[in-house]
């Protein structure tokens, strides 16, 4: 289990203004990961990427985008954002090849998608508290909007993990929900993006500064995860 609350320090990145928490010597510097991917080669309960960044304030709006590539048919976690109060504060979870589950504050909405037949998938999802509206894009195509947790406030004291689902704050990983494959182009903003901004991500980053992004990514790998071209 990751000990996420002991021996922490706080710093601020020069580029993005977001706080970095943790023993900084054990983490990478802010890295430009363009043209690189994290490879998760096998099932595990101890291999993941820890993103050492979090919002400065509780969230009333946010956007998450990432690209994944896998041939898994069972459920798996892509992006897990846990607080002490709620392990599924934000969770992007592929429940089956034709269904994504997106959680906020422990509740979720499902998005039914075509089976990819082993093609990379870029998912973007936004949520806004005042209306509870969730927007979901797969490879740039928008799905019908749904509602979730209207009026909720997402906590900012969080542990962010790629490739495992947190059942406790910073731990409780289940190998049968672990990711096997490739993850890249991971971004999180504290605003909602538009469809045009999502479609332009391959060539142009939005004007909004991300909480973390693939061009300035603060991370630590645990277990058997490899950063590769």
C-alpha positions in Angstrom: 0.0 0.0 0.0 1.3 3.5 -0.8 2.0 5.6 2.2 0.6 8.8 0.8 0.4 11.0 3.9 3.7 10.7 5.7 6.9 12.7 5.2 5.4 15.0 2.6 6.8 18.3 1.3 5.1 20.9 -0.7 6.5 22.8 -3.7 5.1 24.7 -6.7 5.9 24.0 -10.3 7.4 26.9 -12.3 5.2 26.2 -15.3 1.8 25.4 -14.0 1.4 26.8 -10.5 0.1 23.6 -9.1 1.3 22.1 -5.8 3.6 19.1 -5.8 3.3 16.8 -2.7 5.7 14.2 -1.6 9.4 13.6 -1.2 10.5 15.4 -4.4 13.7 13.4 -4.7 11.8 10.2 -5.3 9.8 11.6 -8.2 10.7 12.6 -11.7 11.1 16.3 -12.4 8.4 17.8 -14.6 8.9 15.7 -17.8 7.8 16.3 -21.3 6.5 12.9 -22.3 5.5 13.7 -25.9 5.8 10.6 -28.1 6.1 8.3 -25.0 3.8 5.9 -23.3 3.5 4.1 -20.0 3.6 0.3 -20.6 1.8 -1.9 -18.0 3.0 -5.4 -19.1 1.1 -7.7 -16.8 -1.6 -8.2 -14.2 -0.6 -7.0 -10.8 -1.7 -5.4 -7.5 1.5 -3.3 -7.1 2.3 -1.8 -10.5 1.0 1.7 -11.2 1.9 5.3 -12.0 1.5 7.8 -9.2 0.8 11.4 -10.4 2.3 13.8 -8.0 0.0 16.7 -8.6 -3.3 17.8 -7.3 -5.6 20.9 -7.5 -5.0 23.8 -5.3 -8.7 24.1 -4.4 -11.8 21.8 -4.3 -13.2 21.3 -7.8 -16.5 22.4 -9.2 -15.5 21.7 -12.8 -12.9 19.5 -14.4 -11.8 17.7 -17.5 -9.8 14.5 -17.8 -8.3 13.2 -21.1 -6.1 10.2 -21.7 -5.3 7.6 -24.4 -5.2 3.9 -23.7 -4.4 0.8 -25.8 -5.2 -2.7 -24.6 -6.8 -6.0 -25.5 -8.3 -6.6 -22.1 -11.9 -7.8 -22.0 -12.4 -7.7 -18.2 -13.0 -4.6 -16.1 -10.0 -2.3 -15.5 -9.2 1.1 -14.0 -7.5 3.9 -16.1 -7.6 6.9 -13.8 -8.3 6.8 -10.0 -8.5 10.0 -7.9 -9.1 9.2 -4.2 -9.5 11.3 -1.1 -9.5 10.2 2.5 -13.3 10.6 2.5 -14.1 8.9 -0.9 -11.9 6.3 -2.7 -13.9 6.9 -5.9 -13.9 10.6 -5.8 -13.1 10.6 -9.5 -12.7 7.3 -11.4 -12.5 6.5 -15.1 -13.2 2.7 -15.3 -13.7 0.5 -18.4 -16.3 -2.0 -17.1 -16.3 -4.0 -20.3 -15.2 -3.6 -23.9 -18.4 -1.7 -24.8 -19.0 0.3 -21.6 -17.1 3.0 -19.6 -18.1 4.0 -16.1 -17.3 7.5 -14.9 -17.5 8.2 -11.1 -17.7 11.4 -9.2 -18.1 11.2 -5.4 -18.7 7.4 -5.4 -21.6 7.5 -7.9 -21.3 6.8 -11.7 -22.8 7.2 -15.1 -22.2 4.6 -17.9 -21.4 5.4 -21.5 -21.9 2.6 -24.1 -19.3 2.6 -26.9 -18.5 0.4 -29.9 -15.9 -2.3 -29.3 -12.5 -1.1 -30.3 -11.1 -4.3 -31.8 -7.7 -3.5 -30.3 -7.5 0.1 -31.4 -6.2 3.0 -29.2 -8.9 5.0 -27.5 -8.7 8.6 -26.4 -11.3 9.4 -23.8 -12.1 12.9 -22.5 -14.7 13.6 -19.9 -15.9 16.8 -18.2 -18.1 17.4 -15.2 -19.6 20.6 -13.8 -21.1 20.8 -10.3 -23.7 23.5 -10.8 -25.7 21.3 -13.3 -24.1 17.9 -12.7 -23.7 17.6 -16.5 -21.1 15.1 -17.7 -19.7 15.2 -21.2 -17.9 12.2 -22.7 -15.9 12.0 -25.9 -14.3 8.9 -27.5 -11.7 9.6 -30.1 -13.1 13.1 -30.5 -16.7 12.1 -30.9 -19.2 13.4 -28.3 -21.7 11.1 -26.6 -25.1 12.3 -25.2 -24.7 14.3 -22.0 -25.7 12.8 -18.7 -26.2 14.1 -15.1 -24.2 13.1 -12.0 -23.8 14.6 -8.5 -25.3 18.0 -9.1 -24.0 20.4 -6.4 -21.1 18.1 -5.3 -17.6 19.5 -4.5 -14.6 17.3 -5.4 -12.0 17.3 -2.7 -8.5 18.4 -3.6 -6.4 16.5 -1.0 -6.1 13.5 -3.3 -3.9 10.6 -4.5 -4.0 10.2 -8.3 -3.1 6.8 -9.8 -3.0 5.4 -13.3 -3.6 1.7 -13.9 -5.1 0.6 -10.6 -8.3 1.4 -8.7 -7.9 2.7 -5.2 -10.2 0.9 -2.7 -8.5 2.8 0.1 -6.7 6.2 0.1 -3.5 5.3 -1.9 -4.0 1.6 -1.9 -6.3 -1.4 -1.8 -5.5 -2.5 -5.3 -7.2 -5.5 -6.9 -5.2 -7.3 -9.6 -8.5 -8.2 -11.4 -9.1 -4.5 -11.9 -5.5 -3.6 -12.9 -4.7 -2.3 -16.4 -2.5 -4.1 -18.8 -1.4 -2.2 -21.9 -0.4 1.3 -22.7 -1.5 4.7 -21.3 -0.4 8.1 -22.6 -1.4 11.7 -23.2 -2.9 12.1 -19.7 -4.3 15.6 -18.8 -6.4 17.1 -16.1 -7.9 20.7 -16.1 -10.0 22.5 -13.5 -12.3 23.7 -16.3 -14.6 22.1 -18.8 -13.2 21.8 -22.4 -15.3 22.3 -25.5 -15.7 19.8 -28.3 -13.4 21.9 -30.5 -10.7 22.0 -27.8 -11.0 18.2 -27.4 -10.7 17.7 -31.2 -7.6 20.0 -31.3 -5.7 18.2 -28.6 -3.4 16.4 -31.1 -2.0 19.7 -32.3 -3.0 22.5 -30.0 -3.2 22.6 -26.2 -6.2 24.6 -24.7 -5.5 28.0 -23.3 -6.3 26.8 -19.8 -3.3 25.7 -17.8 -3.7 22.0 -16.8 -3.4 20.8 -13.3 -1.1 18.3 -14.9 -0.4 17.4 -18.5 1.7 15.2 -20.8 4.1 18.0 -21.6 4.9 18.7 -17.9 4.1 15.5 -16.2 5.2 14.9 -12.6 5.1 11.1 -11.9 6.6 8.1 -10.1 6.3 4.5 -11.4 5.8 1.7 -8.9 6.3 -2.0 -9.7 6.6 -3.1 -13.3 5.6 0.0 -15.4 7.9 1.2 -18.1 8.1 4.6 -19.9 8.8 3.8 -23.6 8.8 5.5 -27.0 
